Structure formats: C-alpha cells, structure tokens
Amino acid sequence: MRLTMFLAIMSLSATTIGFFAGCNEAEKIIDCQQLCQNKQDCVNSDYDVEACRNDCEHRSDTDESFRDSAHVCEACLDNKACAEQKACFLDCPLLK
C-alpha cells in the first residue's frame, strides 16, 4: 500500500513539473511571422518579411532581452487596427 501511494505521488510530481516546464517553454515562443507580416501590412508595404522572420527566429532563440521586447511588442499589437499598431513598432525589436 505504501509503495503504491509513493509511486502515485512521484508520478503526480513528475507530471506537475513537466507541465510547468512546458508552460515556461511556451512563454518563450514568439510569432515572428505575424510580427513581421504586421509590420509590412501596417507600416511599410516594401518591408522584407522573410529577412525579418529569419532574424527574429534566430534572435528569439538566443537573446532573452530580444524575446522580452518581442513579447511586449506582441502584446501591444494584439487586437489593434493598423493605425493603432504603428506606435507599437517604434519599440519593436524587429529589423528596421
């Protein structure tokens, strides 16, 4: 009985740790395609979305400060029309 209880607690603990570790990883993901596409759609129709996306993906994998700034940018853009998004891009860490 004790062994069964111990195994159940250990299994639950491992599941909980895995869940929270997974949430932490999800928080790091930046939607680079959407950020770059929004910049092209709302700010500069000639903006190079592919170069932006490639740079964004690389930097979001390696630079925590970039990730933090990109998350702020994503939050600023969320559910806003293009006219409102332009101000968000002043502080976005995307290719200029």
N, C-alpha and C positions, 0 to 999 in steps of 0.2 A: 504494500500500500504506500509506504513512504517513498519507495523508488518511483512508483507511478506518479505521485504528486510532484516529486523532484523533477522528473522528466517533463511533466506538463508545464511547470514553472519555467524551466530552462527553454522550452520551445516557445512559450509566450514571450519571454525576454528577448530571444533571438529575433522573433518576428517584429517586435516593437522597435528594436534597434534598427533592423533593416528598413522598416517603414520610414523612420525619421531620417535615416541616412539617404533614402531615396528622395524624400522631400527636399532635403538640402541640395541635392543634385539638380532637382527640377528648378529650384530658385536661381540656379546659375545660368540656365538656358536663356539666350537672347534670340529673339526672332529677327535675325539680321535681314532676311529677305524683306520682311514687312517694313522694318525701319527704313531701309534703303529705297524701297519702292515708294513709300510715303513721301520721302524727300523728293524723288523725281516727280511724283504726281502733284505735289503741293508747292514745291519751291522752285525747282529747276527742271524743265522738261528734257534737257540735254544731260542730266546727271547720269553718271555711269553706275548703274545699279549692280552690275556684275562685279566690278572692281570694289565697290563699297561692300558688297556682301562678303567677298573673299577676305578683305581686310578685317571686317567686323568679326567674322567667324574665327579668324586666326587670333585676333587680339582678345576676343572673349574667352578663348581657351587658355590664354597665357597671362592676361593682365587683369588683376582683380579690380583695380581702380577703373579701368575701362568698363568692366562688367557693371560696376556700381553706377557709373554715369549712364550707361546704356539702359539700365533698369529705370532710372529716373526719367530718361527720355521716353521710354515706352509708356510709362505711367502718364506722362504729360500728354502724349498723343492719343491716349485711349479715349475713344468715343467723341472725338472732336472733328469738326469740319476742317477742311484745308485752311481756311482763313485763320482759324484758331491754332492750327498746328505750326504755322510759320514761326511763331515765337519759341516753340519748343526746340526747334532746330538750332537756335542760337547757342544752346548749351549741349547739344548732342555731340557725342564724341565720334561722329562719322567722318569719313573723308570730306574735306572741304571742297 
